[in-house]
Structure formats: structure tokens, C-alpha cells
């Protein structure tokens, strides 16, 4: 484990909510599958205060060897029968293996529920990670891929099924 996850509570310190905002704003160009405006401090505070914290879980992540730095965030929204995730990593922390760790973390947070997601086709790093970790492309439209993850909890079982299929085995 390279990261330490900190769950934000409804009464989280304003500095942490501001750090979440700056990470979000810096990542919009890599994450947004439709036009999204940068979020102001006021809009971020209003969003945080109106969020249903029973359905939306937000984590900030710090490198274990640099715990005073905030390197990334994730947000998991429970939508009833499925979950939607979002995450972003600060640019100076790209390429350190944090993406895979965050995806595995939010898969666990989903509590066994399937996930729905979207990714920009132009974001090769996230496309690679999502494919590696079991996301399936349902359809493509205007530079965006719409995704599904069945969220099999036991990674070993998933890996064995993939190996079985890769070997060309049939029933």
C-alpha cells in the first residue's frame, strides 16, 4: 500500500474541502466527459454542505511516505442498485501506481454493488487501468466510453476467470 486514505466527514475542515476543490478543478480536463465549469470556493462549500453524506463517500489520499501531502481524491456515490466513482490524482503524483490502488479502494467501498462509469477515450492511462481492473466498455459516443464493472469482490476469482477465458477454454 502506497497511499493512506482519509474519509472526509460532513464537518471536515474547510482546508480539506478546498484541497478537494483544487484537485477536482485541476483534473476536469482529463475527467470531464461533458462540459463542466471550474468550481469556485463558494460553490464547493455549498456542494459539500448539501451533499447526502450517507450516499456520497469522499476520500483524500496521502502517500504513506509523505503523509502531509494530499495526492488524490476519490468520490463514490451510491445510486441505489449501482455505484458511480470518480477520482483524480494531482499531476505531480502521476505514474506512481496510485490509480490502481484508488480504483481497488473504491471497488471495495462499493460494497459489492456493480459500478457505472465513463472515461475519455483520449485518457490512455485511465483506459488502461480500467481495462486491467475489470471495467467493461458498454458503448462509445463522442469521445467517451460508457463503462460497467460487475464488482466481483474476490480479485483472485476474477483473475482466475480471466486466465481461464484467455486460455480459450470452453464449457
Order of alpha helices (4+ residues) and beta strands (2+ residues): beta-alpha-alpha-beta-beta-beta-alpha-beta-alpha-beta-beta-alpha
